[in-house]
Amino acid sequence: MVIATRQDLSSASPQIRCQSAYPGFWMRSVQFAGLHRILHLIAQFREGIRVSDLNGEICERRVYRTQHGQPSKTTLYHCRNTLLQLGAVQRSGGRLAVVRGDRHVAALLAEPPVQADALPIAACAPFSELVLRNRDCHENFFRLFLPGSKRVSLARFRSAGRPVVWSPVDDGVADTRSPQPALPPQHWAKGPRRKRYLPASLRSEDSGAGMILRAPIEIEAVLYGVRYWATKQLRLIDEFFVTGRGQVLYPVRHPEGGCRKNAVIRRILCAPDDGSGWTTLSIQELLHTSCERDGYPVSVLFDGIKEFSRTNPGCVALIATIPSFAAITATSRKRANFQLETAFRDSHGRLISHIRFHNSLRRQYHGQEQTAAAVHNRK
């Protein structure tokens, strides 16, 4: 188990003064759409704004909302700290001010904030750039996707990043971070109401690079902090569960575009033909080819399958399974629910394990492609 050292802290950006002795694990679950609105709010004050005044403005204008309504002081602290650590905001004379000279921050200020919970697509890229270049996010998470590389750009991460698997702790996984002092027990928990976390391991199956998260502060920062940002907030990575491997995290190479479902359907129809009248594919196989290998989001694959089934009645069948079989390796109900979170369900809520389609659809698809190509050539 490792922590960030004081040497790491001293080489950090001078405007950031972390109060924690363990600054490498400051990441927490925050909404980036709310951070975007807070950034625009701070930008309205050319000379900066004091923290107490900023908190009042956020609550009065309802800039940041949680499922419980108004954010707590702790939530507001984590919002400010995230913007500080990412280099979007700096401290200046006891005030918080926007770092206007940064091109990614400028891009965020050029994009109008929205009141919805989802971050605008145009704001995802600059926020992703800020997260990817952050030393702590890289060292404790993103380096596993590109072993041996330094902090990288968004374009390189999407094009060259490799999958990472996380699962309950496995003593066979080597922690390849630099050796550091052990985290004192007093930092493992903060009172009786502290959430209890199971230790976890993250590993690159390509390089063998890995890390083990044992202390709650590590798990909360990595799995429920930066991983949550990348999967649920920034459309940077996606994930699905594979029996025998764990939760597969992979870079999303196609975060947007109207033709993504068609690409998924094309992948289905190009599957090997076994010579019979029907072709059967497992959902796990499609997750591997369309998502892990080609980089499409899991939701795009599932929407493509539903579209394929809806538009070809009688020629496409979805084969259901039972939850207890789909999560057969789970050791607890909580673990079973976790494994089933990324499973594919049809419009009736059934768990689907395979898709079967009639091979006549291949000929129909190839005929449409040839017609489209001929029309294009005539133009």
C-alpha positions in Angstrom: 0.0 0.0 0.0 1.4 3.4 -0.9 0.8 7.1 -0.4 2.0 10.3 -1.9 5.1 11.5 -0.2 6.0 15.0 0.9 8.4 15.1 -2.1 5.4 14.7 -4.4 3.6 17.5 -2.6 6.6 19.9 -2.8 6.8 19.5 -6.6 3.0 20.1 -7.1 1.6 23.3 -8.5 2.5 26.2 -6.1 -1.0 27.5 -5.9 -2.3 24.3 -4.4 -1.7 23.8 -0.7 -3.2 20.5 0.4 -4.1 20.3 4.1 -4.0 16.5 4.0 -0.7 14.6 4.6 -1.8 12.2 1.9 -2.6 14.5 -1.1 -2.4 11.6 -3.6 -5.9 10.4 -2.6 -7.9 13.7 -2.7 -10.3 12.6 -5.5 -14.0 12.2 -4.5 -17.3 11.6 -6.1 -18.4 15.0 -7.5 -20.6 16.1 -10.4 -18.7 17.7 -13.2 -21.7 19.5 -14.5 -21.8 21.2 -11.1 -18.1 21.9 -11.2 -18.6 23.5 -14.6 -21.2 25.8 -13.2 -19.0 26.7 -10.2 -16.1 27.5 -12.5 -18.3 29.9 -14.5 -19.5 31.4 -11.2 -15.9 32.0 -10.0 -15.0 33.5 -13.4 -17.6 36.3 -12.9 -15.3 37.7 -10.2 -12.3 39.1 -12.0 -10.4 39.7 -8.7 -11.4 36.3 -7.3 -13.9 35.4 -4.6 -13.5 34.3 -0.9 -14.5 30.8 0.0 -17.3 31.9 2.4 -18.7 34.2 -0.3 -18.4 31.4 -2.9 -20.3 28.9 -0.7 -23.1 31.5 -0.2 -23.4 32.2 -3.9 -23.5 28.5 -4.8 -26.3 27.8 -2.3 -28.2 31.0 -3.2 -28.1 30.4 -6.9 -28.5 26.6 -6.6 -25.3 26.1 -8.7 -24.5 22.7 -7.3 -27.2 20.2 -6.3 -27.1 16.7 -4.7 -29.7 14.1 -4.3 -30.4 15.5 -0.9 -30.8 19.1 -2.1 -28.3 21.7 -1.1 -24.6 20.5 -0.9 -23.0 20.1 2.5 -19.8 22.0 3.5 -17.8 18.8 2.9 -19.2 18.5 -0.6 -18.4 22.1 -1.3 -14.9 21.6 0.0 -14.4 18.6 -2.4 -15.7 20.7 -5.3 -13.3 23.5 -4.6 -10.4 21.1 -4.0 -11.1 19.2 -7.3 -11.0 22.5 -9.3 -7.8 23.5 -7.5 -6.0 20.1 -7.9 -6.9 20.0 -11.6 -5.5 23.5 -12.1 -8.7 25.1 -13.2 -8.7 27.4 -10.2 -5.9 28.9 -8.1 -5.6 30.7 -4.8 -4.7 34.4 -5.1 -4.5 36.7 -2.0 -7.0 34.6 0.0 -9.4 34.3 -2.9 -10.2 31.8 -5.5 -9.7 32.8 -9.1 -9.9 31.1 -12.5 -6.7 30.1 -14.2 -7.5 32.0 -17.4 -4.2 31.3 -19.2 -4.9 27.6 -19.5 -6.3 26.6 -22.9 -8.5 23.8 -21.4 -9.9 26.1 -18.8 -10.6 28.7 -21.6 -12.5 26.0 -23.5 -14.6 25.3 -20.4 -15.4 28.9 -20.0 -16.3 29.2 -23.7 -18.9 26.4 -23.3 -22.1 27.7 -21.6 -23.0 25.6 -18.5 -26.3 23.7 -18.3 -28.6 23.1 -15.4 -28.9 19.3 -16.2 -26.9 16.8 -14.2 -25.0 15.6 -17.3 -22.0 17.5 -18.4 -22.3 18.9 -21.9 -20.4 16.8 -24.4 -18.3 19.8 -25.5 -17.1 20.2 -21.9 -16.1 16.6 -21.4 -12.9 16.9 -23.5 -11.3 19.8 -21.7 -12.2 18.4 -18.3 -10.7 15.0 -19.4 -7.5 16.8 -20.5 -7.2 18.3 -17.0 -7.8 15.0 -15.3 -5.4 13.1 -17.5 -2.5 15.5 -16.9 -3.0 15.5 -13.1 -0.1 13.7 -11.4 -2.2 11.9 -8.7 -4.8 10.8 -11.2 -2.1 9.4 -13.5 -0.1 7.7 -10.8 -3.0 6.1 -9.0 -5.2 5.2 -12.0 -4.5 6.2 -15.6 -0.9 4.9 -15.8 -2.3 1.4 -15.8 -4.0 2.0 -19.1 -0.7 3.1 -20.8 2.1 1.4 -18.8 5.4 3.1 -19.0 4.1 6.3 -20.4 4.0 9.7 -18.7 0.8 11.8 -18.5 -0.8 11.8 -22.0 -3.3 13.8 -24.0 -6.9 12.8 -24.4 -6.4 11.8 -28.1 -3.5 9.4 -27.2 -5.4 7.9 -24.3 -8.4 7.1 -26.5 -6.3 5.7 -29.3 -3.6 3.8 -27.4 -5.0 3.0 -24.0 -5.3 -0.7 -23.1 -8.0 -2.3 -20.8 -7.5 -2.6 -17.0 -9.3 -5.1 -14.8 -10.3 -4.5 -11.2 -11.7 -7.1 -8.8 -11.7 -8.0 -5.1 -8.1 -8.0 -3.8 -5.9 -10.7 -5.2 -2.6 -11.3 -3.4 -1.1 -12.4 -6.8 -1.3 -8.8 -8.2 1.9 -6.9 -7.8 1.7 -3.3 -6.7 4.0 -1.6 -9.2 3.8 1.9 -7.7 6.9 3.4 -6.2 7.5 2.1 -2.6 6.2 4.5 0.0 5.6 4.4 3.8 2.6 2.5 5.0 -0.7 4.4 5.6 -1.2 4.8 9.4 -4.3 3.0 10.7 -5.8 6.3 11.9 -6.3 7.2 8.2 -8.1 4.0 7.4 -11.5 5.1 8.9 -13.1 8.2 10.2 -15.7 7.3 12.8 -18.4 4.6 13.1 -20.4 6.1 10.2 -17.6 5.7 7.7 -18.4 3.5 4.7 -16.8 0.0 4.8 -15.0 -1.0 1.6 -13.6 -4.3 0.4 -9.9 -4.2 -0.7 -9.5 -4.2 -4.5 -6.8 -4.8 -7.1 -6.4 -3.1 -10.5 -4.1 -4.7 -13.1 -3.2 -4.5 -16.7 -3.4 -7.9 -18.3 -1.0 -6.7 -21.1 1.9 -5.4 -19.0 1.3 -6.9 -15.6 1.3 -3.5 -14.0 -1.0 -3.3 -11.0 -1.9 -1.8 -7.7 -3.7 -2.9 -4.6 -6.1 -0.6 -2.8 -6.6 -1.6 0.9 -7.2 1.6 2.9 -10.7 3.2 2.6 -9.0 6.5 1.6 -7.4 4.8 -1.4 -10.5 2.9 -2.4 -12.7 6.0 -2.1 -10.3 8.2 -4.1 -9.6 5.7 -6.9 -12.6 3.5 -7.4 -15.3 6.0 -6.3 -13.4 9.1 -7.2 -11.4 9.2 -10.4 -12.9 6.0 -11.8 -16.4 7.4 -11.3 -15.3 10.6 -13.0 -14.0 8.7 -16.0 -17.0 6.3 -16.4 -20.0 8.3 -15.3 -19.1 11.9 -15.8 -16.5 12.4 -18.6 -17.3 9.5 -21.0 -13.6 8.7 -20.9 -13.8 5.0 -20.1 -16.5 2.4 -19.8 -16.8 -0.9 -18.0 -18.5 -4.3 -17.9 -18.1 -7.5 -15.8 -16.6 -10.7 -17.1 -16.8 -13.9 -15.1 -13.3 -15.2 -14.4 -11.7 -11.8 -15.1 -13.5 -9.1 -13.1 -14.7 -5.6 -14.0 -13.1 -4.6 -17.3 -12.3 -0.9 -17.7 -11.5 0.2 -21.3 -10.9 3.6 -23.1 -13.9 4.8 -25.1 -12.7 5.6 -28.6 -16.1 6.7 -30.0 -17.7 8.9 -27.3 -20.2 10.4 -29.8 -21.5 10.1 -33.3 -24.8 9.2 -34.9 -23.5 6.1 -36.7 -22.3 4.2 -33.7 -25.3 1.8 -33.5 -24.9 1.0 -37.2 -21.2 0.1 -36.6 -22.3 -2.3 -33.8 -24.9 -3.9 -36.0 -22.2 -4.3 -38.7 -20.0 -6.0 -36.2 -22.8 -8.5 -35.4 -23.5 -9.3 -39.0 -19.8 -9.8 -39.8 -19.4 -12.5 -37.2 -18.1 -15.9 -38.5 -20.7 -17.9 -40.3 -20.8 -21.6 -39.1 -22.7 -22.7 -42.2 -26.1 -23.2 -40.6 -29.1 -21.1 -41.1 -28.6 -19.2 -37.8 -25.7 -17.5 -36.1 -25.5 -17.4 -32.3 -23.3 -14.9 -30.4 -22.8 -14.4 -26.7 -23.3 -11.0 -25.2 -19.9 -11.4 -23.6 -18.3 -12.0 -27.0 -19.9 -8.8 -28.3 -18.7 -6.8 -25.3 -15.2 -8.0 -26.0 -15.2 -7.2 -29.7 -17.4 -4.1 -29.9 -16.5 -2.5 -26.6 -13.2 -3.6 -25.2 -11.5 -4.0 -28.7 -13.3 -1.4 -30.8 -14.0 1.1 -28.0 -17.7 1.7 -28.3 -19.6 2.4 -25.1 -21.6 -0.5 -23.5 -24.8 1.5 -23.9 -24.2 1.9 -27.7 -23.8 -1.9 -28.0 -27.0 -2.6 -26.0 -29.0 0.0 -28.0 -27.6 -1.5 -31.2 -28.8 -5.0 -30.2 -32.2 -3.7 -29.3 -32.5 -1.8 -32.6 -31.3 -4.9 -34.5 -33.9 -7.0 -32.8 -36.7 -4.4 -33.3 -36.2 -3.9 -37.0 -35.9 -7.6 -37.9 -38.8 -9.3 -36.2 -38.7 -13.1 -36.7 -35.1 -13.0 -37.8 -33.5 -12.0 -34.5 -34.0 -13.8 -31.2 -32.7 -12.7 -27.7 -31.9 -15.7 -25.5 -32.6 -15.1 -21.8 -30.8 -16.5 -18.8 -31.6 -16.4 -15.0 -29.9 -14.0 -12.6 -28.5 -16.7 -10.4 -26.7 -18.3 -13.4 -25.5 -14.9 -14.7 -23.9 -14.1 -11.3 -22.9 -17.7 -10.5 -19.4 -16.7 -9.2 -20.7 -14.0 -6.8 -20.0 -14.8 -3.1 -22.7 -12.4 -1.7 -26.0 -10.7 -2.7 -24.2 -7.4 -2.9 -21.5 -8.8 -5.2 -24.2 -10.5 -7.4 -26.0 -7.1 -7.7 -22.7 -5.5 -8.7 -22.0 -8.1 -11.4 -25.5 -7.7 -12.8 -25.3 -3.9 -13.1 -23.7 -4.1 -16.5 -25.6 -7.1 -17.8 -27.8 -6.7 -20.9 -31.6 -6.7 -20.3 -34.2 -6.5 -23.0 -37.3 -4.3 -23.0 -39.1 -6.7 -20.7 -36.3 -6.6 -18.1 -35.0 -10.2 -18.9 -31.3 -10.9 -18.6 -30.0 -11.7 -22.1 -26.9 -13.9 -22.5 -27.0 -14.6 -26.3 -28.3 -13.2 -29.5 -29.3 -15.3 -32.5 -30.0 -14.0 -36.0 -30.9 -15.6 -39.4 -28.1 -15.6 -41.9 -30.4 -14.1 -44.6 -29.8 -10.8 -42.8 -26.1 -11.0 -43.9 -27.1 -11.1 -47.6 -29.6 -8.3 -47.0 -27.0 -6.2 -45.3 -24.3 -6.8 -47.9 -26.8 -6.1 -50.7 -27.6 -2.7 -49.1 -23.9 -1.9 -48.8 -23.3 -2.7 -52.5 -26.2 -0.6 -53.5 -25.0 2.3 -51.4 -21.5 2.0 -52.8 -22.9 2.0 -56.4 -24.9 5.1 -55.7 -21.8 6.8 -54.2 -19.7 5.9 -57.2 -22.2 7.3 -59.7 -22.1 10.6 -57.8 
